[in-house]
Amino acid sequence: MVSGLRKLVGDTNERAVKDVQPLVDEISRLEPEFQAMSEEELRSITAEFRERLAEDETLDDLLPEAFAAVREAARRTLGMRHYDVQMIGGTVLHQGKIAEMRTGEGKTLVATLPLYLNALAGKGCHLITVNDYLAKVGAGWMAPVYAYLGLTVGFVAHDTSALYDPEYIDTKANQEDSRLIHWRPCTRQEAYRADITYGTNNEFGFDYLRDNMAINIQNVVQRELHYAIVDEVDNILIDEARTPLIISGPAQKSSEEYKRMARIMRSLNLRRSTVAQKDVKFGAEHDGDYVIDERSRSVTLTDEGIEKVERALGIPADESLYDPQYFTLTSYLENALKAEFIFHRDKDYVVRNGEVMIVDEFTGRIMSGRRWSDGLHQAVEAKEGVEIKNENVTMATITLQNYFRMYKKLAGMTGTAYTEREEFGKIYNMD
């Protein structure tokens, strides 16, 4: 027994095992009582638990009976019984800690215990895994247990969302796999309104970002981030923790401004100064309109050049191009200067089929699909007279680390957690 417990929660956690053992003993004492319940009695136990929560009992108070109920529901629906070692794992997960369980040690079944218990609060629980298939299979496999006890189960994937419905048959799914056929399509909001929702870290994270971009509250799909269990926790919360999730979209910059600046560049016939950029002094006269710094690939207008540009833009004599009201113009101007004097056709880029394509400065190869950022590519397109395509800008972003830290309680399952034990403690307050 002890060796199994060590494998489940880690060799260094014998004290935690001893602390949990009395709860496991109590659950075992309750087993005959729950086995003797009629179907109606067991199915109605969830409503009773919720009433007791409303009367100021806590989830910890309910844990032995709730776990005993799940054990019996699993035995009746799946023919599977939670072992005592799995009861300990479930308790560890309920406490917001990491349970160390290797493949084949029943992680999927263990998760039903804390998910059911925490779902009793009515705030939703999430099971997060590494890919859509594992999420769907795991949810479909365990859903009969939850459904028997009156809980709803949702599933979210990249291109679909669904609710478990034993009466529904998905004719497109593999009919020989009962875990896949009872998923009735629903809205994303409905999937998150389920008592328990399965999905991947990316789906939960991107849905959070989309919710923060929603204009109307009716378009928000997620609820408060209440409780989550992360499968392969070391992979998701450590290895990919700083990977940013990014939603991007087209910038709202006007293509007409790019065209206007390109026309000005061509019409002014600006002359390059012979003065080095470090020697440019504003207020002094120079023999040209702009200075190029070859190392930084930047262009600086001299006072003479600024005057010419201001006249071309129609800026009054008593105002300056660099006054606050002209702030947006300066970014267009700076990119137009670079496009005109720094980036050269058939060296830095080529134009093919009406498209500006970047040339790799080291290999000379065309970098298909790549674009310069911050408006530079649009400025070059305006210079060449081709279609100006909108640039993509970041509209919302979050790292997985910051997303998961927003859960009120977070737990994890893994086979290698204790190699990163210190990081889990510092970043996520998990043991």
C-alpha positions in Angstrom: 0.0 0.0 0.0 2.7 2.5 1.0 4.7 2.0 -2.2 1.7 2.7 -4.2 1.0 5.9 -2.3 4.6 7.1 -2.8 4.2 6.6 -6.5 1.1 8.6 -6.5 2.1 11.7 -4.6 5.9 11.5 -4.6 8.5 9.8 -2.4 9.0 13.0 -0.3 5.4 13.3 0.7 4.9 10.6 3.3 3.7 13.1 5.8 1.0 14.2 3.3 0.0 10.6 2.8 -0.4 10.1 6.6 -2.5 13.3 6.9 -4.8 12.1 4.2 -5.1 8.4 5.3 -7.9 9.1 7.9 -10.1 10.5 5.2 -9.5 7.5 3.0 -10.4 5.3 6.0 -13.6 7.2 6.4 -14.5 6.9 2.7 -13.9 3.2 3.0 -16.3 2.9 5.9 -18.9 4.7 3.9 -18.6 2.4 0.9 -21.2 -0.3 2.0 -23.7 2.5 2.8 -23.4 3.9 -0.7 -23.5 0.5 -2.3 -26.8 -0.1 -0.6 -28.4 3.0 -2.0 -31.0 2.7 -4.7 -30.4 4.4 -8.0 -32.8 7.2 -7.0 -31.1 7.8 -3.7 -27.6 8.0 -5.2 -28.8 10.2 -8.1 -30.3 12.6 -5.6 -27.2 12.9 -3.4 -25.8 15.9 -5.4 -28.8 18.0 -4.6 -28.4 17.1 -0.9 -24.7 18.0 -1.0 -25.5 21.4 -2.5 -28.2 22.1 0.1 -25.6 21.4 2.8 -23.1 23.7 1.2 -25.8 26.4 1.3 -26.2 25.8 5.0 -22.5 26.6 5.6 -20.9 23.2 5.4 -17.6 23.3 3.4 -16.3 21.2 0.6 -13.8 19.6 3.0 -16.8 18.6 5.2 -18.4 16.9 2.3 -15.3 15.2 0.9 -15.6 11.7 2.4 -19.3 11.3 1.3 -18.7 13.0 -2.1 -15.8 10.7 -2.9 -17.8 7.7 -1.7 -20.6 8.8 -4.1 -18.2 9.1 -7.0 -16.7 5.7 -6.3 -20.1 4.1 -6.3 -21.2 5.9 -9.4 -18.1 4.8 -11.3 -18.6 1.2 -10.2 -22.2 1.3 -11.5 -21.6 3.2 -14.8 -18.1 2.1 -15.8 -17.5 -1.0 -13.8 -14.5 0.7 -12.3 -13.7 1.2 -8.6 -11.4 3.9 -7.2 -8.6 2.3 -5.2 -7.6 3.8 -1.9 -4.4 5.1 -3.5 -6.6 7.0 -6.0 -8.7 8.4 -3.2 -5.4 9.9 -1.8 -4.6 11.3 -5.2 -8.1 12.9 -5.5 -7.7 14.5 -2.0 -4.3 15.9 -3.0 -5.8 17.4 -6.2 -8.7 18.9 -4.2 -6.2 20.6 -1.9 -4.7 22.4 -4.9 -1.5 20.3 -5.0 0.3 18.1 -7.6 -0.3 14.4 -7.7 2.5 12.4 -9.3 0.9 9.6 -11.3 2.4 7.8 -14.2 0.6 6.6 -17.3 -1.6 3.6 -16.5 -2.1 4.6 -12.9 -5.7 5.9 -13.5 -5.2 9.7 -13.8 -8.4 10.0 -15.7 -10.4 8.2 -13.0 -8.7 10.0 -10.1 -9.7 13.4 -11.5 -13.4 12.6 -11.2 -13.2 12.8 -7.5 -12.0 16.4 -7.0 -13.8 17.6 -10.1 -17.1 16.3 -8.8 -16.5 17.7 -5.3 -15.5 21.2 -6.5 -18.3 21.3 -9.1 -20.8 21.2 -6.2 -20.0 24.9 -5.6 -21.8 25.6 -8.9 -18.9 27.7 -10.3 -17.6 25.3 -12.9 -14.4 23.2 -13.0 -11.9 22.7 -15.8 -9.8 19.7 -16.7 -7.0 20.8 -18.9 -4.9 18.5 -21.1 -2.4 18.7 -23.9 -4.5 18.1 -27.0 -8.1 18.0 -28.2 -8.3 14.3 -28.6 -7.2 13.5 -25.1 -9.6 16.0 -23.7 -12.6 14.6 -25.7 -11.8 11.0 -24.9 -11.2 11.7 -21.2 -14.4 13.7 -20.9 -16.4 11.1 -22.8 -15.1 8.3 -20.8 -15.8 9.8 -17.4 -19.0 11.7 -18.4 -21.4 8.8 -17.4 -20.1 9.1 -13.8 -20.9 12.8 -13.6 -24.2 12.4 -15.5 -25.3 9.6 -13.1 -24.8 12.1 -10.2 -26.6 14.9 -12.0 -23.7 17.0 -13.3 -23.3 18.3 -16.8 -20.1 17.9 -18.8 -18.8 20.2 -21.6 -16.0 20.0 -24.1 -14.2 22.7 -26.0 -11.8 22.3 -28.9 -10.4 24.6 -31.6 -13.4 24.3 -34.0 -16.1 22.8 -31.8 -17.8 22.8 -28.5 -20.3 20.2 -27.1 -22.2 18.9 -24.2 -22.3 15.3 -23.1 -25.8 13.8 -23.9 -26.3 10.0 -23.6 -29.4 10.3 -25.8 -27.5 12.0 -28.6 -25.6 10.0 -31.3 -22.9 11.7 -33.4 -23.1 9.7 -36.7 -19.8 11.1 -37.9 -17.9 9.8 -34.9 -16.4 6.3 -34.5 -19.5 4.3 -33.5 -17.3 1.7 -31.8 -16.0 4.2 -29.3 -18.7 5.2 -26.9 -16.4 8.0 -25.5 -16.8 9.9 -28.8 -20.4 9.5 -29.9 -22.5 11.3 -27.2 -21.3 14.8 -27.8 -24.1 17.1 -28.8 -22.9 20.4 -30.4 -23.6 23.5 -28.4 -22.4 27.1 -28.1 -19.1 27.8 -26.4 -20.9 29.6 -23.7 -23.0 26.5 -23.0 -19.9 24.3 -22.8 -18.5 26.6 -20.2 -21.8 26.8 -18.3 -21.5 23.0 -17.7 -20.5 21.9 -14.2 -17.3 20.4 -15.6 -15.5 21.4 -18.8 -12.7 19.6 -20.6 -10.3 21.2 -23.0 -6.7 22.2 -23.8 -4.6 24.9 -22.3 -4.6 26.9 -25.6 -8.4 26.8 -25.9 -9.0 28.0 -22.4 -6.4 30.7 -22.8 -7.6 32.0 -26.1 -11.2 32.0 -24.9 -10.1 34.1 -22.0 -8.5 36.6 -24.4 -11.6 36.7 -26.7 -13.7 37.3 -23.6 -11.6 40.3 -22.7 -12.1 41.7 -26.3 -15.9 41.2 -26.2 -17.9 44.4 -26.5 -21.1 42.9 -25.0 -21.3 40.8 -21.8 -23.5 38.4 -23.8 -20.5 37.4 -25.9 -18.4 36.4 -22.9 -18.2 32.6 -22.7 -16.1 31.8 -19.7 -17.1 32.1 -16.0 -14.9 33.0 -13.1 -11.8 30.8 -13.1 -12.7 28.7 -10.1 -10.9 25.4 -10.1 -8.8 23.5 -12.6 -6.8 20.3 -12.8 -3.9 20.4 -15.3 -2.8 17.1 -16.8 0.9 16.9 -17.7 1.3 19.8 -15.4 5.1 20.0 -15.9 4.7 20.4 -19.6 2.0 23.0 -19.5 2.9 25.0 -16.5 6.7 25.0 -16.7 7.9 24.1 -20.3 5.2 26.2 -22.0 4.6 28.7 -19.2 6.1 31.8 -20.8 4.7 31.0 -24.3 2.5 33.9 -25.1 -1.0 33.3 -26.5 -1.6 36.1 -29.1 -4.7 37.3 -30.9 -3.7 39.6 -33.8 -5.7 41.6 -36.3 -5.3 44.2 -39.0 -4.2 47.6 -38.0 -6.5 50.5 -38.7 -3.8 52.7 -40.4 -4.8 54.5 -43.5 -3.3 53.3 -46.8 -3.9 56.9 -48.1 -1.3 58.3 -45.7 1.3 55.8 -46.9 0.6 56.9 -50.5 0.7 60.5 -49.6 4.1 60.2 -47.9 5.4 58.2 -50.9 4.3 61.0 -53.3 6.0 63.6 -51.1 9.3 61.6 -51.1 9.3 61.5 -54.9 8.3 65.1 -55.4 10.7 66.9 -53.0 13.9 65.6 -54.6 15.5 65.5 -51.2 19.3 65.6 -51.2 21.6 63.4 -49.0 23.9 65.4 -46.8 27.6 64.7 -46.7 27.6 65.3 -42.9 27.8 62.3 -40.7 24.7 61.7 -38.6 26.6 62.2 -35.3 27.6 65.7 -36.5 24.1 66.9 -37.4 23.2 70.0 -35.4 19.7 71.3 -35.4 19.5 75.0 -36.1 22.6 74.8 -38.2 22.8 74.9 -42.0 23.8 71.7 -43.8 24.4 70.8 -47.4 21.5 68.4 -47.8 18.0 67.4 -46.5 18.7 64.1 -44.8 21.5 62.1 -43.2 21.8 58.3 -43.3 23.3 56.1 -40.6 24.4 53.0 -42.4 24.9 50.9 -39.3 21.5 51.5 -37.7 19.8 51.8 -41.1 18.1 55.0 -40.1 17.4 58.4 -41.7 17.4 61.8 -40.0 16.1 65.0 -41.6 18.2 68.1 -41.4 16.4 71.4 -40.6 16.3 72.1 -44.4 14.7 68.7 -45.0 12.1 69.3 -42.2 11.2 72.6 -43.7 10.6 71.0 -47.1 8.4 68.3 -45.7 6.4 70.7 -43.5 5.7 72.9 -46.6 4.6 69.8 -48.6 2.3 68.7 -45.8 0.7 72.1 -45.5 1.9 72.7 -41.9 1.6 76.4 -41.0 4.9 78.3 -40.6 4.3 78.9 -36.9 3.9 75.2 -36.2 6.3 72.2 -36.3 6.0 68.7 -37.8 7.0 67.5 -34.3 4.1 69.3 -32.5 1.8 66.9 -30.6 -1.1 67.3 -33.1 1.1 65.9 -35.9 2.3 62.9 -33.8 0.7 60.3 -36.1 2.2 61.8 -39.2 5.7 61.3 -38.0 5.5 57.5 -38.0 4.3 57.6 -41.6 7.1 60.0 -42.5 9.9 57.9 -40.8 8.8 54.8 -42.6 8.5 56.7 -45.9 12.1 58.0 -45.5 13.4 54.4 -44.8 11.5 53.0 -47.7 12.8 55.7 -50.1 16.5 55.9 -49.0 17.4 52.8 -47.0 15.5 49.9 -48.6 16.3 49.3 -52.2 14.5 47.2 -54.8 16.3 44.1 -56.0 18.6 44.3 -53.0 16.5 44.4 -49.9 13.3 43.2 -51.6 11.8 42.3 -55.0 8.4 43.0 -56.5 6.7 40.0 -58.0 3.1 39.7 -59.1 2.3 43.0 -57.4 3.7 41.9 -54.1 6.7 43.2 -52.1 8.8 40.2 -51.0 11.7 40.5 -48.6 15.2 39.3 -49.6 17.3 37.6 -46.8 20.4 39.8 -46.4 22.6 36.8 -45.6 21.4 34.2 -48.1 19.9 36.3 -50.8 16.8 34.1 -50.8 13.3 35.4 -51.0 11.5 35.1 -47.6 8.0 34.3 -48.8 5.2 35.3 -46.5 7.5 37.5 -44.3 6.7 41.2 -43.8 8.4 44.1 -42.1 6.6 45.4 -39.1 5.5 48.7 -37.7 4.3 50.1 -41.0 7.6 49.7 -42.9 6.3 47.1 -45.3 3.3 49.3 -46.1 5.6 52.2 -46.8 7.6 50.1 -49.3 4.4 49.0 -50.9 3.3 52.6 -51.3 6.7 53.5 -52.8 6.4 50.7 -55.4 2.7 51.5 -56.2 1.4 48.0 -55.4 -1.6 47.1 -53.2 -1.0 48.2 -49.6 -1.9 45.4 -47.2 -2.9 46.0 -43.6 -0.3 45.0 -41.0 -1.3 42.7 -38.2 -1.1 44.1 -34.7 -1.4 42.4 -31.3 -4.9 42.9 -30.0 -4.7 40.7 -26.9 -2.0 38.5 -25.4 -1.3 36.5 -22.2 1.2 33.9 -21.1 0.0 30.6 -19.9 1.7 31.3 -16.6 -0.3 34.4 -16.0 -3.6 32.8 -17.2 -3.3 29.8 -14.8 -2.4 32.0 -11.9 -5.9 33.6 -12.1 -7.6 30.3 -11.0 -8.7 30.5 -7.4 -7.5 26.9 -6.9 -5.2 25.0 -9.3 -4.0 21.4 -9.1 -1.9 19.2 -11.4 -1.2 15.6 -12.4 2.2 14.5 -13.7 4.8 11.8 -13.7 7.8 14.1 -13.2 6.5 17.0 -11.1 9.1 16.8 -8.4 11.9 17.8 -10.7 10.3 21.2 -10.9 8.9 21.3 -7.4 10.5 24.6 -6.5 9.2 26.3 -9.6 5.6 25.2 -8.9 5.8 26.5 -5.4 7.2 29.9 -6.4 5.1 30.6 -9.5 1.8 28.9 -8.7 1.8 28.3 -5.0 1.4 24.6 -5.6 3.1 21.8 -3.6 
